Amino acid sequence: MSYFKRLPFRYRTVLMIAFGLATLFLLQAWLKNNLDMGDSMQSREFSWWREAPVPYLNYLFWALLLPLVYRVLERWPPTARPMWKHLGMLTLFGLLIGTMHEVSTSLIYYAILWTQDIFQFNSEYMSWAVEAVPPALVGRFMEFWVLIGVLAAVVHYQAVRTKQTELVQLTAELQSAHLNALRKQLQPHFLFNTLNTVSALMDTDVNGARKVLSRLGQLLRVTLDTTKRERITLGKELDYIGNYLGIESVRFQDRLQVHYKVPENLHNALVPSMLLQPLVENSVKHGPNKTSGAVEISIEAERSDEWLTLKVKDNGKGCEGVQGAMETNGIGLRNVRDRLELIYGGSATMKVESPGGHGFQVTMTLPYEPNGN
């Protein structure tokens, strides 16, 4: 029935909880009666017909009314404005629902007792039943507000989980968008420069041209292989930039030297895909592209406890105002910084320096995570 499907959880769970609570309260009444018998000179016989219907009628009837209570909460949430109006409507419905609950369960309860000759519909018994109504109504009204509180907490928890799920999905989409943007930024001008290098080498160094084309093929293969991967091993990332720098080394010949200081045991560490490429591209851009002298690029990695530190250094042309230059022209560096923030939040850091205005040094610290595959 649609009535029982209005709840934010399975109705079967509600029935199980109601039955379990009723059983616990009945067990408590039975234990209390037996303990009192042990401490008293007058023993009292425990009546299952008198005691058992009370908790079961109470909790199972609330289970029956729970979809209605949830509908009232949806219509008049206590935190919505105007708050006084919503709280007033909840109070009114609390009194109405509580009264309906108490009248219905009391009639059923007295009918059960009448079948067992425990209750009689005469003036004496009816007077006793009427006197029991006011405190019982207060109890039902309090139970209504307990249900309102529980339902409100469940709704809030589910809303938070939904927002967290949406945030995770959005973060993944942003990461993918950043990565795709980086690839689209890299491929056109890099391919153009590489093909120009191959064209220039064809007449003077056929073997060199063939070597460049081989590295270009490996570079494109790695690029396509990591298209849908947000993180790869540091070893694969080094292979990727190795092919890139290998092509640039042929292009600039002896003016570009690359040094790697990465321990073998760190090759299995997971890092964001294409994390180092913008950094080495920046070193090439501000190195042999800007000066006629020899430029050295150093790529380093080290682990300290649960942290992985990556460094890309060069001795090319630096600048005095690193942060200003990064905000105006450092698209690749900003891309790396933003991706680290998206993936690791505040757990990762990135520092860009140009000591004395000569060369660049980018230091990144991120959580160390070995590849589990």
C-alpha positions as CSV (number, residue, x, y, z in Angstrom):
1,M,0.0,0.0,0.0
2,S,1.2,3.5,-0.8
3,Y,0.4,4.6,2.8
4,F,3.2,2.4,4.2
5,K,5.7,3.4,1.4
6,R,5.8,7.1,2.5
7,L,8.5,6.4,5.1
8,P,12.2,7.0,4.3
9,F,13.0,3.5,5.4
10,R,11.4,0.0,5.0
11,Y,8.2,-0.5,6.9
12,R,9.3,-4.0,7.8
13,T,12.1,-2.4,9.9
14,V,9.5,-0.3,11.7
15,L,7.5,-3.4,12.6
16,M,10.6,-5.3,13.8
17,I,11.6,-2.4,16.1
18,A,8.1,-2.0,17.5
19,F,7.8,-5.7,18.2
20,G,11.3,-5.8,19.8
21,L,10.6,-2.8,22.0
22,A,7.3,-4.2,23.1
23,T,8.9,-7.5,24.0
24,L,11.6,-5.8,26.0
25,F,9.1,-3.8,28.0
26,L,7.0,-6.9,28.7
27,L,10.2,-8.7,29.9
28,Q,11.0,-5.7,32.1
29,A,7.4,-5.9,33.7
30,W,7.8,-9.7,34.2
31,L,11.2,-9.3,35.9
32,K,10.0,-6.5,38.1
33,N,7.0,-8.5,39.2
34,N,9.2,-11.6,40.1
35,L,11.8,-9.4,41.9
36,D,9.1,-7.7,43.9
37,M,7.7,-11.2,44.8
38,G,11.1,-12.2,46.2
39,D,11.3,-9.1,48.4
40,S,7.7,-9.0,49.6
41,M,5.8,-11.2,52.0
42,Q,2.8,-11.0,49.7
43,S,3.2,-12.7,46.4
44,R,1.4,-11.5,43.3
45,E,0.6,-13.6,40.3
46,F,1.8,-12.2,37.0
47,S,-1.1,-11.9,34.5
48,W,0.0,-12.2,30.9
49,W,-3.4,-11.1,29.7
50,R,-3.2,-8.0,31.8
51,E,0.4,-7.1,31.0
52,A,1.2,-8.3,27.5
53,P,-1.4,-6.3,25.5
54,V,-0.1,-3.0,26.9
55,P,3.3,-2.6,25.2
56,Y,2.3,-4.5,22.1
57,L,-0.8,-2.4,21.5
58,N,1.2,0.8,22.2
59,Y,4.2,0.2,20.0
60,L,2.4,-1.7,17.1
61,F,-0.3,1.1,17.0
62,W,2.5,3.7,16.8
63,A,4.0,1.6,13.9
64,L,0.6,1.8,12.2
65,L,0.5,5.6,12.7
66,L,4.1,6.3,11.8
67,P,3.5,7.1,8.1
68,L,0.9,9.6,9.2
69,V,3.3,11.2,11.6
70,Y,5.9,11.3,8.9
71,R,3.5,13.0,6.6
72,V,2.7,15.6,9.2
73,L,6.5,16.2,9.7
74,E,6.9,16.7,5.9
75,R,4.1,19.2,5.8
76,W,5.1,21.2,8.9
77,P,8.8,20.7,9.6
78,P,9.7,22.2,12.9
79,T,12.8,24.1,11.6
80,A,10.9,25.8,8.7
81,R,9.6,29.4,8.9
82,P,7.3,30.6,10.4
83,M,8.5,28.3,13.2
84,W,5.7,29.2,15.6
85,K,3.1,28.1,13.0
86,H,4.8,24.8,12.3
87,L,5.3,24.0,16.0
88,G,1.7,24.9,16.6
89,M,0.4,22.6,13.9
90,L,2.7,19.8,15.2
91,T,1.3,20.3,18.7
92,L,-2.3,20.2,17.4
93,F,-1.6,17.0,15.4
94,G,0.3,15.5,18.4
95,L,-2.8,15.9,20.6
96,L,-5.2,14.6,17.9
97,I,-3.0,11.6,17.0
98,G,-2.2,10.9,20.6
99,T,-5.9,10.9,21.5
100,M,-6.8,8.6,18.6
101,H,-4.0,6.3,19.7
102,E,-5.1,6.2,23.4
103,V,-8.8,5.8,22.7
104,S,-8.3,3.0,20.1
105,T,-5.8,1.0,22.1
106,S,-7.7,1.4,25.4
107,L,-10.9,0.1,23.8
108,I,-9.0,-2.9,22.4
109,Y,-7.2,-3.5,25.7
110,Y,-10.4,-3.4,27.8
111,A,-12.2,-5.7,25.3
112,I,-9.3,-8.2,25.7
113,L,-9.6,-7.9,29.5
114,W,-13.4,-8.3,29.3
115,T,-13.0,-11.6,27.4
116,Q,-10.9,-12.9,30.3
117,D,-13.2,-11.6,33.1
118,I,-10.6,-9.1,34.3
119,F,-12.6,-6.0,33.4
120,Q,-16.3,-5.2,33.5
121,F,-18.1,-2.5,31.7
122,N,-19.8,-1.1,34.8
123,S,-19.6,2.3,36.6
124,E,-16.8,1.3,38.9
125,Y,-14.5,0.0,36.2
126,M,-15.4,2.7,33.8
127,S,-14.7,5.4,36.4
128,W,-11.2,3.9,36.9
129,A,-10.7,3.8,33.1
130,V,-11.7,7.4,32.7
131,E,-9.3,8.5,35.5
132,A,-6.4,6.8,33.7
133,V,-7.0,8.7,30.4
134,P,-5.3,12.1,31.2
135,P,-1.9,10.7,32.2
136,A,-2.1,8.3,29.3
137,L,-2.8,11.1,26.9
138,V,0.3,13.0,28.2
139,G,2.3,9.8,27.6
140,R,1.0,9.5,24.0
141,F,1.7,13.2,23.4
142,M,5.3,12.8,24.5
143,E,5.8,9.6,22.4
144,F,4.5,11.6,19.4
145,W,7.3,14.2,19.9
146,V,9.9,11.4,20.3
147,L,8.8,10.0,16.9
148,I,9.0,13.5,15.4
149,G,12.6,13.8,16.7
150,V,13.6,10.4,15.4
151,L,12.1,11.0,12.0
152,A,13.6,14.4,11.7
153,A,17.1,13.0,12.6
154,V,16.7,10.3,9.9
155,V,15.6,12.8,7.3
156,H,18.6,15.0,8.2
157,Y,21.0,12.1,8.0
158,Q,19.7,11.0,4.6
159,A,19.9,14.6,3.3
160,V,23.5,14.8,4.5
161,R,24.4,11.5,2.9
162,T,22.8,12.6,-0.4
163,K,24.7,15.9,-0.4
164,Q,28.0,14.0,0.3
165,T,27.3,11.6,-2.5
166,E,26.5,14.5,-4.9
167,L,29.7,16.3,-3.7
168,V,31.8,13.2,-4.3
169,Q,30.3,12.8,-7.8
170,L,30.9,16.5,-8.5
171,T,34.5,16.3,-7.3
172,A,35.1,13.3,-9.6
173,E,33.6,15.2,-12.5
174,L,35.7,18.2,-11.8
175,Q,38.9,16.1,-11.5
176,S,38.0,14.5,-14.9
177,A,37.4,17.9,-16.4
178,H,40.7,19.3,-15.1
179,L,42.5,16.2,-16.5
180,N,40.9,16.4,-19.9
181,A,41.5,20.1,-20.1
182,L,45.2,19.5,-19.3
183,R,45.5,16.9,-22.0
184,K,43.8,19.1,-24.6
185,Q,46.1,21.9,-23.6
186,L,49.2,19.6,-23.9
187,Q,48.6,17.7,-27.1
188,P,48.2,20.3,-29.9
189,H,51.2,22.5,-29.4
190,F,53.4,19.6,-28.2
191,L,52.5,17.5,-31.3
192,F,53.2,20.5,-33.5
193,N,56.7,21.1,-32.0
194,T,57.5,17.3,-32.1
195,L,56.5,17.0,-35.8
196,N,58.6,20.1,-36.6
197,T,61.5,18.4,-34.8
198,V,61.0,15.2,-36.9
199,S,60.7,17.2,-40.1
200,A,64.0,19.0,-39.3
201,L,65.8,15.7,-38.5
202,M,64.7,13.9,-41.6
203,D,67.4,15.4,-43.7
204,T,70.2,15.3,-41.2
205,D,69.5,12.5,-38.7
206,V,67.1,9.8,-39.8
207,N,67.9,7.7,-36.8
208,G,67.1,10.6,-34.5
209,A,63.8,11.3,-36.3
210,R,62.9,7.6,-35.9
211,K,63.8,7.8,-32.2
212,V,61.6,10.8,-31.7
213,L,58.7,9.2,-33.5
214,S,59.1,6.0,-31.4
215,R,58.9,8.1,-28.2
216,L,56.0,10.0,-29.5
217,G,54.1,6.8,-30.2
218,Q,54.9,5.6,-26.6
219,L,53.8,8.9,-25.2
220,L,50.4,8.8,-27.1
221,R,49.9,5.2,-26.0
222,V,50.4,6.1,-22.3
223,T,48.1,9.1,-22.7
224,L,45.3,7.0,-24.2
225,D,45.8,4.3,-21.6
226,T,45.4,6.8,-18.7
227,T,42.4,8.7,-20.2
228,K,40.0,7.3,-17.7
229,R,42.3,6.9,-14.8
230,E,42.5,9.7,-12.2
231,R,45.5,8.1,-10.4
232,I,48.4,6.0,-11.6
233,T,51.6,4.7,-10.1
234,L,54.6,7.0,-9.9
235,G,56.5,4.6,-12.2
236,K,54.0,5.0,-15.0
237,E,54.0,8.8,-14.5
238,L,57.8,8.7,-14.8
239,D,57.5,6.7,-18.0
240,Y,55.2,9.3,-19.4
241,I,57.3,12.3,-18.7
242,G,60.4,10.3,-19.6
243,N,59.1,10.0,-23.2
244,Y,58.1,13.7,-23.2
245,L,61.5,14.8,-21.9
246,G,63.2,12.3,-24.3
247,I,61.6,14.1,-27.2
248,E,62.6,17.5,-25.8
249,S,66.1,16.3,-25.3
250,V,66.4,15.5,-29.0
251,R,64.9,18.8,-29.9
252,F,67.4,20.8,-27.7
253,Q,70.2,18.3,-28.0
254,D,73.0,18.9,-25.3
255,R,71.3,22.0,-23.9
256,L,68.8,19.9,-21.9
257,Q,69.8,17.4,-19.2
258,V,67.4,15.4,-17.0
259,H,68.3,13.8,-13.7
260,Y,66.0,11.4,-11.7
261,K,66.3,10.8,-8.0
262,V,63.4,8.5,-7.4
263,P,64.0,5.3,-5.2
264,E,62.8,2.1,-6.8
265,N,60.5,1.3,-3.9
266,L,58.5,4.5,-4.6
267,H,57.6,3.6,-8.2
268,N,54.5,1.8,-6.8
269,A,53.1,4.9,-5.1
270,L,49.8,6.2,-6.4
271,V,49.8,9.8,-7.7
272,P,47.3,11.8,-9.8
273,S,47.6,11.1,-13.5
274,M,49.7,13.7,-15.4
275,L,50.8,15.4,-12.2
276,L,54.4,15.9,-13.1
277,Q,53.9,16.7,-16.8
278,P,52.9,20.3,-16.4
279,L,55.8,20.9,-14.1
280,V,58.5,19.5,-16.4
281,E,56.8,21.3,-19.3
282,N,57.1,24.5,-17.3
283,S,60.8,23.8,-16.7
284,V,61.3,23.3,-20.5
285,K,59.3,26.5,-21.2
286,H,61.4,28.6,-18.8
287,G,64.6,26.7,-19.5
288,P,66.0,25.9,-23.0
289,N,63.2,27.9,-24.6
290,K,64.3,31.1,-22.7
291,T,68.0,30.7,-22.6
292,S,70.8,29.6,-24.9
293,G,72.8,27.9,-22.1
294,A,72.5,24.4,-20.7
295,V,69.5,23.6,-18.5
296,E,69.2,20.8,-16.0
297,I,65.9,19.4,-14.8
298,S,65.8,17.3,-11.7
299,I,62.9,15.1,-10.7
300,E,63.0,13.8,-7.1
301,A,60.8,11.7,-4.8
302,E,61.2,10.7,-1.2
303,R,58.9,9.2,1.5
304,S,58.7,10.3,5.1
305,D,56.4,8.1,7.2
306,E,52.9,8.4,5.5
307,W,53.9,11.3,3.2
308,L,55.3,11.3,-0.3
309,T,57.3,14.4,-1.4
310,L,57.8,15.1,-5.1
311,K,60.1,17.8,-6.4
312,V,60.7,19.2,-9.9
313,K,63.6,21.6,-10.1
314,D,65.4,23.4,-12.9
315,N,68.2,26.0,-13.3
316,G,66.5,27.9,-16.1
317,K,65.1,31.4,-16.1
318,G,63.1,32.1,-13.0
319,C,61.2,35.2,-11.8
320,E,61.0,37.4,-8.7
321,G,57.3,37.4,-8.2
322,V,56.4,33.7,-8.3
323,Q,52.9,34.0,-6.9
324,G,52.0,36.9,-9.2
325,A,53.3,35.1,-12.3
326,M,51.6,31.9,-11.3
327,E,48.2,33.7,-11.0
328,T,48.6,35.4,-14.4
329,N,50.4,33.0,-16.6
330,G,50.9,29.7,-14.6
331,I,47.9,27.8,-16.1
332,G,49.7,24.4,-15.8
333,L,50.8,25.1,-12.2
334,R,47.4,26.3,-11.1
335,N,45.9,23.2,-12.7
336,V,48.2,21.0,-10.6
337,R,47.4,22.9,-7.4
338,D,43.6,22.8,-8.0
339,R,43.7,19.0,-8.8
340,L,45.7,18.4,-5.5
341,E,43.0,20.3,-3.6
342,L,40.2,18.4,-5.3
343,I,41.7,15.0,-4.7
344,Y,43.3,15.4,-1.3
345,G,41.6,18.5,0.2
346,G,43.9,20.1,2.8
347,S,46.0,16.9,3.1
348,A,48.3,17.9,0.1
349,T,50.5,20.9,-0.2
350,M,52.2,22.5,-3.2
351,K,55.0,25.1,-2.9
352,V,56.5,27.0,-5.9
353,E,59.8,28.8,-5.5
354,S,62.4,30.7,-7.6
355,P,65.4,31.1,-5.3
356,G,67.0,34.4,-6.1
357,G,64.9,34.7,-9.3
358,H,66.9,31.9,-10.9
359,G,65.2,28.6,-11.9
360,F,62.1,27.1,-10.5
361,Q,61.5,24.5,-7.8
362,V,58.0,22.9,-7.2
363,T,57.6,20.8,-4.1
364,M,54.5,18.7,-3.5
365,T,53.6,16.7,-0.4
366,L,50.7,14.3,-0.6
367,P,49.6,11.2,1.4
368,Y,51.6,8.1,0.5
369,E,49.4,5.3,-0.8
370,P,50.9,2.2,-2.4
371,N,49.1,0.6,-5.4
372,G,47.1,-2.3,-4.1
373,N,46.8,-4.0,-7.5
